[in-house]
């Protein structure tokens, strides 16, 4: 069973991911892997290109997205909305999962866009049994329930919030589909190594499984400088100012690493199973997209907010023509 990268951001994570899809698939193949996921920020826009390229090169495509989760309902006015964007990596296990992800992604842009396209946590119930979910990065749905003590290098959760959030996600998606994500990096703050320790203990307490990822935003280690230039563009600043600031700055670690490096990272963290679990997930995720067939969205005009107003206008129009 080979390792599979489950957390990858392409150029479709606009001005954040710097990986071009053809090069990604080629690199994965060169490194001896037979599957890879695409999990762009809040968007499934690159999936068809990704799917086609994987088919072309004989690599299994894992269809994913890093959704922005929120507790805000879709019907809230912007004045009532919060910025509680929590990340969750979602990967389709089957076509039902993929189709439901498309629906939630569209609704996120149309009905709950507030700085980011967001999915209400409760709507994840529509994906139950059909997707895999990982806890993502330090902006993930579990990490957001914690605070980091920089002096003690420890994470702590008040009022058992992490446990409650985990249990809620298990209810919504199925416990067997929730994985705790580990990453091997340290920006000097100690936050990620401390989070790894927190997750390892949490996994033991809850009989939960872990996976290891790189949360890759660029293809090779040599692409780091280019990615920093892209991030400076996103923030509207110069490269020198970006480098001098810690705001949204990535380190030199989130690139598409070979399997042997990922195995060493898993051993270093203390969870070799996190490496092998990626392959298990790749095996159970099987999506086949029918290409070359038009599938226009269905639209029920009676669900439109101004449907009654439209009917009144139409009747008035018809009466005037008689």
C-alpha positions as CSV (number, residue, x, y, z in Angstrom):
1,X,0.0,0.0,0.0
2,X,1.6,3.2,-1.1
3,X,1.5,6.7,0.5
4,X,-0.9,9.3,-0.9
5,X,-0.8,13.0,-0.5
6,X,-4.3,14.0,0.8
7,X,-3.8,17.8,1.3
8,X,-2.7,19.7,-1.9
9,X,-3.4,23.2,-3.1
10,X,-3.1,24.0,-6.8
11,X,-3.3,27.3,-8.7
12,X,-7.0,27.0,-8.2
13,X,-6.4,28.1,-4.6
14,X,-6.0,31.6,-6.1
15,X,-2.8,33.5,-5.1
16,X,-2.2,30.9,-2.4
17,X,-1.5,27.6,-4.1
18,X,1.3,27.6,-6.7
19,X,1.1,24.1,-8.0
20,X,0.1,23.5,-11.6
21,X,-2.0,20.4,-12.1
22,X,-0.1,18.7,-14.9
23,X,3.2,19.1,-13.1
24,X,1.6,17.8,-9.9
25,X,0.5,14.6,-11.5
26,X,3.8,14.1,-13.2
27,X,5.7,14.6,-10.0
28,X,3.5,12.2,-8.1
29,X,4.1,9.6,-10.8
30,X,7.9,10.2,-10.7
31,X,7.9,9.8,-6.9
32,X,6.4,6.4,-7.2
33,X,2.9,7.2,-5.9
34,X,-0.2,5.9,-7.7
35,X,-2.8,8.4,-6.3
36,X,-3.1,12.0,-5.1
37,X,-5.8,14.3,-3.8
38,X,-6.6,17.9,-4.8
39,X,-8.0,19.9,-2.0
40,X,-8.2,23.6,-3.0
41,X,-9.4,26.3,-0.7
42,X,-13.2,26.5,-0.8
43,X,-13.3,25.5,-4.5
44,X,-13.8,22.5,-6.7
45,X,-12.9,24.6,-9.8
46,X,-9.8,22.6,-10.7
47,X,-11.3,19.1,-10.3
48,X,-12.2,18.4,-14.0
49,X,-8.7,19.4,-15.2
50,X,-7.2,17.4,-12.3
51,X,-9.4,14.4,-13.1
52,X,-8.5,14.4,-16.8
53,X,-4.8,14.8,-16.1
54,X,-4.8,11.9,-13.7
55,X,-6.6,9.7,-16.2
56,X,-4.1,10.7,-18.9
57,X,-1.1,9.8,-16.7
58,X,-2.6,6.7,-15.0
59,X,-2.8,8.2,-11.5
60,X,-5.9,7.7,-9.3
61,X,-7.5,11.1,-8.6
62,X,-8.9,11.7,-5.1
63,X,-11.5,14.5,-5.4
64,X,-11.4,16.9,-2.5
65,X,-11.8,20.4,-1.2
66,X,-10.7,22.3,1.9
67,X,-14.0,23.7,2.9
68,X,-14.4,26.7,5.1
69,X,-16.8,25.8,7.9
70,X,-18.9,28.2,9.9
71,X,-21.6,28.1,12.6
72,X,-23.5,30.9,10.7
73,X,-26.7,30.0,9.0
74,X,-27.2,30.8,5.4
75,X,-30.0,33.2,6.0
76,X,-28.1,35.5,8.3
77,X,-27.6,39.1,7.3
78,X,-23.9,40.2,6.9
79,X,-24.2,42.3,10.0
80,X,-24.9,39.2,12.0
81,X,-22.2,37.0,10.5
82,X,-18.9,36.1,12.1
83,X,-15.4,35.3,10.7
84,X,-15.3,31.9,12.2
85,X,-13.9,30.2,9.1
86,X,-12.7,26.7,10.2
87,X,-10.9,24.5,7.7
88,X,-11.9,20.9,7.0
89,X,-10.4,18.7,4.3
90,X,-13.2,16.7,2.6
91,X,-12.5,13.9,0.1
92,X,-15.2,12.1,-1.8
93,X,-15.5,8.4,-1.3
94,X,-17.9,7.9,-4.2
95,X,-20.0,9.8,-6.7
96,X,-22.7,10.6,-4.2
97,X,-20.1,12.3,-2.1
98,X,-18.7,14.2,-5.0
99,X,-22.2,15.4,-6.1
100,X,-23.0,16.6,-2.6
101,X,-19.7,18.4,-2.4
102,X,-20.5,20.2,-5.6
103,X,-23.9,21.3,-4.1
104,X,-22.4,22.5,-0.9
105,X,-19.6,24.4,-2.7
106,X,-22.1,26.2,-4.9
107,X,-24.3,27.1,-1.9
108,X,-21.2,28.4,-0.1
109,X,-20.6,31.0,-2.8
110,X,-24.3,31.9,-3.3
111,X,-25.7,31.9,0.2
112,X,-23.0,32.0,2.8
113,X,-20.1,34.0,1.3
114,X,-18.5,36.3,3.9
115,X,-14.9,37.0,3.1
116,X,-14.7,33.3,2.1
117,X,-17.2,30.8,0.6
118,X,-18.5,29.1,3.7
119,X,-20.4,25.9,4.5
120,X,-22.6,25.7,7.6
121,X,-21.4,22.9,9.9
122,X,-24.8,21.4,10.1
123,X,-25.0,21.0,6.3
124,X,-22.2,18.4,6.5
125,X,-24.9,15.9,7.4
126,X,-25.6,15.8,3.6
127,X,-22.2,14.2,3.1
128,X,-22.5,11.5,5.7
129,X,-21.1,8.1,4.7
130,X,-19.9,9.4,1.4
131,X,-16.8,11.4,2.3
132,X,-13.6,11.3,4.3
133,X,-12.8,14.3,6.5
134,X,-9.5,15.3,8.0
135,X,-9.0,18.0,10.7
136,X,-6.8,20.1,8.4
137,X,-4.2,22.6,9.5
138,X,-3.8,25.0,12.5
139,X,-6.9,26.7,11.1
140,X,-8.9,23.5,11.3
141,X,-12.2,22.8,13.0
142,X,-10.6,21.2,16.0
143,X,-7.7,23.7,16.4
144,X,-10.2,26.6,16.4
145,X,-11.6,25.2,19.6
146,X,-8.3,25.6,21.3
147,X,-5.8,28.2,22.5
148,X,-2.0,28.0,22.3
149,X,0.1,28.8,25.3
150,X,3.3,30.2,23.6
151,X,5.2,30.1,26.9
152,X,4.4,26.5,27.8
153,X,4.3,25.3,24.2
154,X,0.9,23.7,24.8
155,X,-2.6,23.7,23.4
156,X,-5.5,23.8,25.8
157,X,-9.3,23.6,25.3
158,X,-11.7,25.3,27.6
159,X,-15.1,23.7,28.5
160,X,-14.1,20.6,26.6
161,X,-14.8,22.4,23.3
162,X,-12.4,20.1,21.2
163,X,-14.2,17.0,22.4
164,X,-17.6,18.4,21.7
165,X,-16.6,19.5,18.2
166,X,-15.1,16.2,17.4
167,X,-18.2,14.3,18.6
168,X,-20.4,16.6,16.6
169,X,-18.4,16.0,13.4
170,X,-18.6,12.2,14.1
171,X,-22.3,12.5,14.3
172,X,-22.5,14.5,11.1
173,X,-20.1,12.4,9.0
174,X,-19.6,9.1,10.8
175,X,-16.7,8.4,13.2
176,X,-15.0,6.0,10.8
177,X,-14.7,8.9,8.3
178,X,-12.9,11.4,10.6
179,X,-9.1,11.5,10.6
180,X,-6.8,13.7,12.7
181,X,-4.2,15.4,10.6
182,X,-0.6,15.6,11.5
183,X,2.1,17.8,9.9
184,X,5.8,17.9,10.3
185,X,7.0,21.5,10.5
186,X,7.9,24.2,13.0
187,X,8.1,27.9,12.4
188,X,9.9,28.5,15.7
189,X,6.7,29.0,17.7
190,X,6.4,25.3,18.6
191,X,2.7,25.5,17.7
192,X,2.6,22.6,15.2
193,X,4.8,20.1,17.2
194,X,2.6,20.9,20.2
195,X,-0.5,20.3,18.1
196,X,0.8,17.0,17.0
197,X,1.3,15.9,20.6
198,X,-2.2,17.1,21.4
199,X,-3.7,15.1,18.5
200,X,-1.7,12.0,19.3
201,X,-3.1,12.0,22.9
202,X,-6.6,12.9,21.6
203,X,-6.5,10.0,19.1
204,X,-5.7,7.6,21.9
205,X,-8.5,9.0,24.1
206,X,-11.0,8.7,21.3
207,X,-9.8,5.7,19.4
208,X,-9.4,7.9,16.4
209,X,-7.0,7.5,13.5
210,X,-4.4,9.9,12.2
211,X,-3.0,10.9,8.8
212,X,0.1,12.8,7.9
213,X,0.1,15.5,5.2
214,X,2.3,18.4,4.0
215,X,-0.6,20.8,3.2
216,X,1.4,21.4,0.0
217,X,1.2,24.9,-1.6
218,X,4.1,24.5,-4.0
219,X,5.6,21.6,-5.9
220,X,9.2,21.4,-4.9
221,X,11.4,22.9,-2.2
222,X,13.0,25.2,-4.8
223,X,9.6,26.8,-5.5
224,X,9.5,28.4,-2.1
225,X,10.8,31.8,-3.2
226,X,8.3,31.9,-6.1
227,X,5.4,31.1,-3.6
228,X,6.5,33.9,-1.3
229,X,6.3,36.3,-4.3
230,X,2.8,35.1,-5.0
231,X,1.7,35.6,-1.4
232,X,3.1,39.2,-1.4
233,X,0.9,39.8,-4.5
234,X,-2.1,38.5,-2.6
235,X,-1.5,40.8,0.3
236,X,-0.7,43.8,-1.9
237,X,2.8,44.3,-0.5
238,X,6.4,44.1,-1.6
239,X,8.3,40.8,-1.3
240,X,10.7,42.4,1.3
241,X,7.8,43.6,3.4
242,X,6.1,40.2,3.2
243,X,9.3,38.4,4.3
244,X,9.7,40.8,7.2
245,X,6.1,40.1,8.4
246,X,4.7,36.9,9.9
247,X,1.3,37.6,8.5
248,X,0.1,34.6,6.4
249,X,3.7,33.6,5.8
250,X,4.4,30.0,4.9
251,X,7.6,28.3,5.7
252,X,9.8,26.3,3.3
253,X,8.1,23.0,4.2
254,X,4.7,22.7,2.4
255,X,5.8,21.0,-0.9
256,X,5.0,17.7,-2.5
257,X,7.5,15.4,-0.7
258,X,8.5,11.9,-1.6
259,X,6.9,9.0,0.3
260,X,10.1,8.1,2.2
261,X,10.3,11.6,3.7
262,X,6.7,11.4,4.7
263,X,7.3,8.1,6.4
264,X,10.3,9.5,8.3
265,X,8.1,12.4,9.4
266,X,5.4,10.1,10.7
267,X,8.0,8.1,12.7
268,X,9.4,11.3,14.0
269,X,6.0,12.5,15.2
270,X,5.4,9.1,16.8
271,X,2.6,7.8,14.6
272,X,3.8,5.5,11.8
273,X,0.2,4.5,11.2
274,X,-0.6,8.1,10.0
275,X,1.6,7.3,6.9
276,X,-0.2,4.0,6.0
277,X,-3.7,5.4,6.7
278,X,-3.2,7.7,3.7
279,X,-3.0,4.7,1.4
280,X,-6.1,3.1,3.1
281,X,-8.1,6.3,2.3
282,X,-6.9,6.3,-1.3
283,X,-8.2,2.8,-1.7
284,X,-11.7,3.5,-0.5
285,X,-12.1,6.8,-2.4
286,X,-13.4,6.0,-5.9
287,X,-15.1,8.7,-8.0
288,X,-15.8,8.3,-11.7
289,X,-16.8,11.5,-13.5
290,X,-18.8,11.2,-16.7
291,X,-17.1,13.6,-19.2
292,X,-18.5,15.0,-22.5
293,X,-22.1,15.1,-21.3
294,X,-23.9,18.3,-20.6
295,X,-25.5,18.3,-17.2
296,X,-27.3,21.6,-16.8
297,X,-28.4,22.5,-13.2
298,X,-32.1,22.1,-12.4
299,X,-33.9,25.2,-11.3
300,X,-37.3,25.4,-9.6
301,X,-38.6,28.9,-10.2
302,X,-41.1,28.5,-7.4
303,X,-38.2,28.5,-4.9
304,X,-37.1,32.0,-6.1
305,X,-37.7,34.8,-3.5
306,X,-39.4,36.9,-6.1
307,X,-41.6,34.2,-7.6
308,X,-44.9,35.6,-6.4
309,X,-43.9,39.1,-7.5
310,X,-43.0,37.6,-10.9
311,X,-46.4,35.9,-11.2
312,X,-48.2,39.1,-10.3
313,X,-46.2,41.0,-13.0
314,X,-46.9,38.3,-15.6
315,X,-50.7,38.4,-14.9
316,X,-50.6,42.2,-15.2
317,X,-48.7,41.9,-18.4
318,X,-51.1,39.4,-19.8
319,X,-54.2,41.5,-18.8
320,X,-52.7,44.5,-20.6
321,X,-52.3,42.6,-23.8
322,X,-55.9,41.4,-23.9
